[in-house]
Amino acid sequence: MREPVYLEDVFKLSGIPTITFVEPNEYKHLYVSIRTAGRGVIIEGPSGIGKTTCVRQVIEKLKFETSSRIIKEFKVLSGRKKEDKAQIENIITTSGFGGVIIDDFHKLDDELKHKISDLLKNLADEQPLDSKLIIIGINKTGKSLIDLSPDLLNRISIVKFESNPEYKVRELLEKGENALNFKLNVKEDIVKDSDGAFHLAQMLAYNACLQADITEELESPRETNISYESLKETVIQDLSYRFNDIVVRFVKGQRVKKGSRAPYLHVLYWLSKEDERSLNLTSYLINNPNHRNSVGQILTRGHLKTHYESNPDFSDVIHYNDETTEISIEDPKFYYYIKNLLWSKLAEKIGFTSFEFKSKYDFALSFAGANRNHAEYLNQKLIENELSVFYDFNEQARILSEDVEQYLAPIYRSESVFVIPFLSRDYPTRIWCKFEGDTFRDRFGDGCVIPLRYSDAPVGMFDTANGIGGFTINPSEDIYAQLDTFANLLVEKICEKRMLLNGKENEE
C-alpha cells in the first residue's frame, strides 16, 4: 500500500521541500561552482528566496557523482550561533577541513570575515581536494568580501539569487496540486503576491489548503473555492507573531516623542511601497521635501544608524548602509507583512498624533543675529522631539546660489504650520527680520504666529503681535530654563493642531 501524501510534506513551512522543489534560475551555476575543487562559493540574496534549500539539493545530487575529486559531505555552521563561531575560527587554521557551509555570514564580525577572505584566497590558489568552503549571506555579501580583500576577485564564484520568475513559482504550486490531487483557485494570486519568494508561496499555499480542508492527497480531484483576501488575512496574522514587535520597535525610534513627525515610521512605510524592496533615502527626500527636516535629521545626525544597530532583530529583516543611505528588505515575508499593514492605524495605535504631513515645517524661527544662541537652543529642543524646524543654519547648503528672498518667503508665508518670531530689542532693527515679518504678518489672524517676547524689548515694537498669545522670557533670569518651558508648550501646541486637523479630515 502506497504511503499517503500529507499537506505538510508538500507545502513546507520549514525544512527542505522535496515534492515541491523547483530549480531556481541559478541552479546550474551553483551546481558547477560547488562541484569545482577548492574554489570558494559565495551565495547571496534575500532571505526566504531558496538559497539554503538549493545548496542542500545540490549537495544531495553531488553524492551520486562518481568523481573522487568532489566533496560530498558538508558541515553547516551559522554566523548567528555563538557555539558555531569557535568552529568557524578553527577551520581557518585547519588544513583538510572537508566541506563547510557558513550560513548567515553577514552576522560575523569584520575581523573574522577578513580571516575567511584570506582563507578563500588560499583555497583558490591551492585548489585542495579535501577542503571546500561555501558562504551563504544576504545581498552584497560577495562585494563585502572583495572590499575586504580585492585579491579575491576572480578567485571565488559569486552566485546571486534574485526573486524567482513567476513561472517558477507557478511550477512549485502545480507540483503541489498534482501531489495532493486538487486545483487551487487562488493560484495566480499567490504567484503574483509572493513576489518570487518560494518560501512565501509555500506558506500561502499551505494555508490555502487548510482553509479548503485539504490535509492530504484527495481520492477524487476537486478545485478549492476560497477567498484570497481571507487567505491573506490568515497569513498576515501568522506573520504578525514574528514581525509585529520588530515593526513597532523600529517605527517608535528610541521612544515615541510627543508631536513627533514619526521619521522612523515613514522610513519603513516608504520602503513597504517599493516594488524593488530597496530605497535610497537621500534621493527619496529630494522628491519629498516635506520630510526633509524630520527624516533628514535622523540621517545626517546618525540617529537612524544608531537605532538600526541597537537591535539585532532589525538586521534580520532590513539592511541599512549609512554611507549610501540605502535601506532594503532582506526577508520577502517581512516585505509581504509590511506592505499589507494599515499604516495609519499602526501610527495611531503606537501614539503618533498624525501620519500625513502637508506642511514642510512645523515651526519656522525668525530672529536677530544677536539672539542666535537662543534660536539654536530652541531648534535643538524641537528637533529632539522629531519635529521639522526651519532654522537658517540647517538650510545653508540649500540656500547657496538661491535668491534668498524667494527661498525664504514661502517658508514664512505658508510652508510652516507656525512661525516663531523672537521679539527682542534687536528684532526691529535688522533688515532680514523686517523682511520675514512682512512675509508672515498676514498669518497673525490665522493663529499661525506664536511670538516669543523679550521682557526688555520696547512695548508695541511689533503692533500686529499685540493681543496675540505668546510666551515672554526675562533676559535677567535663566534664559535656557525658560526656553525649555517654551519648547514643551510648542510641542503641546503642535500636537493639538494635528489632532484638530485629523478630526476635520475624518469628518470629511
ABEGO torsion letter per residue (X at the ends): XBBBBBAAAABBABEBBAAABBBBAAAAAAAAAAABBGBBBBBBEBBGAGAAAAAAAAAAAAAABABAABBABBBBBBAABAAAAAAAAAAAABBGAEBBBBBGAAABBAAAAAAAAAAAAAAAAAGBAABBBBBBBBBGAAAAAAAABAAABGABBBBBBBBBBAAAAAAAAAAAAAAAGBBBAAAAAAAAAAGGBAAAAAAAAAAAAAAAGBABBBABBBBBBBBAAAAAAAAAAAAAAAAAAAAAAAAAEABBBBGBAGAAAAAAAAAAABAAGBBBAAAAAAABAAAAAAAAAAAAAGAAAAAAAABAAAAAABBBBAAAGBBBBABAAAAAAAAABBAAAAAAAAGBABABBABABABBBBBBAAAAAAAAAAAAAAAAAGBBBBBAAAAAAAABGBBAAAAAAAAAAAABABBBBBBBAAAAABAAAAAAAAAAAAAAAAGABBBBBBAABBBGABAAABGBBBBBBBAABBAAAAAAAAAAAAAAAAAAAAAAAAAAAAAX
